[in-house]
Amino acid sequence: MKTIISLFIPLCVTMSLEAQELKPFKHDTYGLYGYKDGKGQVVVQPLFDYAGNFFEGVAVVAVGGKWGYIDRSGKQAIPLKYEEASEFSEGLAAVKLNGKWGYIDKTGAIKIVFIYADAKRFTGCCAEVTMIDGDEFRIDKAGNEVQ
C-alpha cells in the first residue's frame, strides 16, 4: 500500500501542473502579451507582440515579427525564427520560413519540407495545403498527398 501511495502522489502533482490553465493577457500599459494562471497570477511576463493558447504543452508567440514557441514556464521551446506559425496539432505545427510553409515537430525538427504557399493545422490524419501554383489538396503526416 505504501508503494501505491508513493507512486500516486507524484502522479497527482504532475497532473495538476500539466492541468494548470495558462491564458494569454495583454498588459494595459505596455501592450505586450504574457500569461496568467487560473487565479489571475502572472506566470509568464508580458514580453510578446502575440501570444497564443497552449496546445500540446507549448504556445506560439511572436516578437518583432519573428514567431516561435514557449513552454509553460515561458522558456523558449523552439526559437523565434519563423515568419508565421500555427499552434501544434497532432504533434506538428505549420510554420512559414523564407516565404513558404512546412511543418515542424515539438523539437523544432523539420518534418515536412517548406514548399507550400499555405498550410493548415492537422486534424485527424491530414492537413490542407496549397501549392505555389494554387493547387490545393490534403497531406498526411509524412507529406504525402491523400484523397
N, C-alpha and C positions, 0 to 999 in steps of 0.2 A: 504494500500500500504506500509506503514511504517513497518508493521509486516512482510510482504513478503520479503522486503529488508533486515530486520534484521535477518531473517532466512536464506536468500541466502548467505550473506557474510560469516558466519561461515562455511557453507557448502563448499563454494569455497576454503577457507583456508584449510579445512580438505582434500579436494580432491587434492589440489596442494601439500600438504605434502605427501599424500599417493602416488601420481604420481611421486614423486622425485625418479629419477632413480639412484640407487647406484650400482656401479660396482666395483668388486674386482680389486686391483692392487698390484703389488709386489714391495716392497721397494728395490731400486737399491743397497744400501749398506748392509742392514741387511738381505735381502732375505725373509722377512716376509710379509704377506698379510694384507691389510686393505681395506677400501672402500672410493671411491671418488664419488662426485655427478656429475651431468651433466656438471658443469662448471669446473671440474677438482680440486675442493677443497676437501681436506681430511676431511671426516666426521667421519670415524672410523679409529683410529690409526692402523698402521701395527703391529699387535700382534700375528698373526695366522700363523701356518705352512701351512694351507689350508684355503681358503675362497671361498665358492660357491656363486652363484647368489641368490638373494632374490626370494622366492616363498611363496605366501600366507602370506607375512609380516615378514618372518624370513629367515635367511640364515644359512646353515650348515657350521660350522667351526671346525678346529682341532688344538689342541695344545698338543705337547708331546705325540702324539699317542692316545689322547682322543678326541672324537667327541661330538658335541652338537650344539646348535643353539643360535643365537643372534637376537635381534630386530634391527631396522634401526638406533637406537642411539648407537648401539654397546653393549648394556646391554645384559647380558646372559639371554635368554628366557627359555632355557632348559639346565640343567647342562651338562658340557663336561665330560661324564662318559661312553660313548659308544665306542666300538672297531671300528665301522664304522657307517656311517649314510648316508641317501639319502635325497634329497630335499622333501619338502612337496608337496603332490598332493592329491586333493580330501579330504583335511583335515587330512590326515595321512602321516606318514613317516616311511619307513623301517629303523630299527636300529639293530645293532648287539651287543649282550651282552653275555658274557660267551660262546662265540663260536657259538651262534645261533641267527637267525634273528627273529624279531617280528615287531609289528607296534605300534607307539605311536601317540597321538593327540598333538595339539599345547600347551597343558598344561603339557605335559610330561607323561600323564597317559597312561598306557599300555592298548591298545585296542584289540590287537591280540597277544596272548602269543608267547614267544620265543621258537619255535620248529622247525624252518626251517634252512636248510643248505644254502639257498639263497632266497632272496625275492626282487622283483622288485617293482617299484612305481605303484600306482593305476592310471589307465587310464579308465575313464568312471566308470563302476561299479566294475571292477575287477583288480586283480594284479596276476602276475605269481609268483609261489613259487616252491621251490624244497625241498623235504623232505630229511632227513639224508640218507635214503636208495636209493636216486636218483629219486624217483617218482616225476614227475612234473605235476602240474595242476594249475588251476586258483581258486582264492578265492574271496568272496565278502567282504564288509567292516566289517562283523561280524566274518570273518574267516571261513565261510562255503564254502566247495568245490562247484564250479559251473561248468556247462557243456558248 
